[in-house]
Amino acid sequence: LLQNILKRTRPGSEEEVQATQAYDALEKLIKDCNENVQRMKSTEELIYLSQKIEFECKIFPLISQSRRLVKRGELTALDFNNLSPKWKVTTRPIYLHLFNDCLLLSRPKE
């Protein structure tokens, strides 16, 4: 709406200056809102992930103000058994969680 108002104002007029200021302020507000929504989504992902992951040893705090989940996905790990006369390959799922400051590998509870 403000872009259309800007198109219809006379260049150099007081209305154009006011419309430009309003447009800039609205653009900044929308950008801030989008950043806050992204931050909340990221925090929700970390909370969900921390509820699903159990650490066997030292507790690793997943939820942090500066930590963001960048990418996650499932991979298949191949295990080769060299002890048997025949090569035996077994597979198991492994999950990768890439954060902006670390990489976490996890596997489903057996």
Rosetta blueprint (number, residue, H / E / L):
1 L L
2 L H
3 Q H
4 N H
5 I H
6 L H
7 K H
8 R H
9 T L
10 R L
11 P L
12 G L
13 S L
14 E H
15 E H
16 E H
17 V H
18 Q H
19 A H
20 T H
21 Q H
22 A H
23 Y H
24 D H
25 A H
26 L H
27 E H
28 K H
29 L H
30 I H
31 K H
32 D H
33 C H
34 N H
35 E H
36 N H
37 V H
38 Q H
39 R H
40 M H
41 K H
42 S H
43 T H
44 E H
45 E H
46 L H
47 I H
48 Y H
49 L H
50 S H
51 Q H
52 K H
53 I L
54 E L
55 F L
56 E L
57 C L
58 K L
59 I L
60 F L
61 P L
62 L L
63 I L
64 S L
65 Q L
66 S L
67 R L
68 R L
69 L E
70 V E
71 K E
72 R E
73 G E
74 E E
75 L E
76 T E
77 A E
78 L E
79 D E
80 F E
81 N E
82 N L
83 L L
84 S L
85 P L
86 K L
87 W L
88 K E
89 V E
90 T E
91 T E
92 R E
93 P E
94 I E
95 Y E
96 L E
97 H E
98 L E
99 F E
100 N L
101 D L
102 C L
103 L E
104 L E
105 L E
106 S E
107 R L
108 P L
109 K L
110 E L
